[in-house]
Amino acid sequence: MGNWWKEFIAFRKLVTPMIMPVVFWVGVAIAVIMGIVTLVDGARFGSARLIVLGIITLFFGPVFVRVLCELVLTFFRRE
């Protein structure tokens, strides 16, 4: 436990790469829920625009979240 703490304090152990998988899955869940809600609202109100927007959000929302998470991780890579 002490060794991990020393690495953490000296910034040799980074926290963001450990947190990003959680942020990714939360973002995917939010994107999918938003897509479903938009799709249902479009079906309820008879709006083709909302239906198409819901389908686009369902497919491209998780991809967008993945790209953002990878962009954040590029700042924390050591190579």
N, C-alpha and C positions, 0 to 999 in steps of 0.2 A: 504494500500500500504506500509506503514511504517513497519508493522509487518512482511510482506513477506520479505522485504529487510533485516531486522534484522536476520531472520532465514537463509537467503541466505548467509549473511556475516559470520554468526557463523557456517556455514556448517551443519545446521540442515535440510535445504532444499536442496536436491541434484538435479542437472540439468540433469545428464546423464539419469536417468530413464524416464524423460519427453521427451528426444530427441530420445531415442531408437526406438519408433514406427515409427518415420519418417525415421530413418536410415534403419530400416527393410524394409519398403515399397519401398524405393529407391533402396535398394539392390535386392529386388525381381524383380523390373522393369528392372534393368540392367541384371540380370540373364536370365529373359525371353527374352529380346531383343537379348542378346548374343546367346541364344539357337535357336531363330528363324533365325538369320543371319547365324549361322553355318549350320542349316538345309537347308536353301535356297542355300547357297554356295555349299553344298554337292550335292544337286539336280542339280544345274547348271553345276557343273564340273563332275558329274557322279561318285562321290566318296562315296562309302558305308560307309567308316570310318567316314567321316564328317557328314553323315546323322545320324549314330548311336550316334556320339558325341553330335550332336544337340539335339537329343531326350533325352539323358542322362542329358544334361545341363538344358533342360526344366523341367525335373522332380526333379532332385536332387539339382539344383542351389538354388531354394527357401528354401529347407530343410537345406542346408549348411549355408545360410544366417541366418536362424532362430537359428541354433545351435550357430553360432558366436555371435549373439545378446544376446542369453541367457547366454553364457559364460561371456560376458562383464557385464551383469546385476548381475551375481553372486558376483561380486566384490563390488556391491553397495547395497546389501541387508542388512537390519538391523533386525536381529532376534536373 
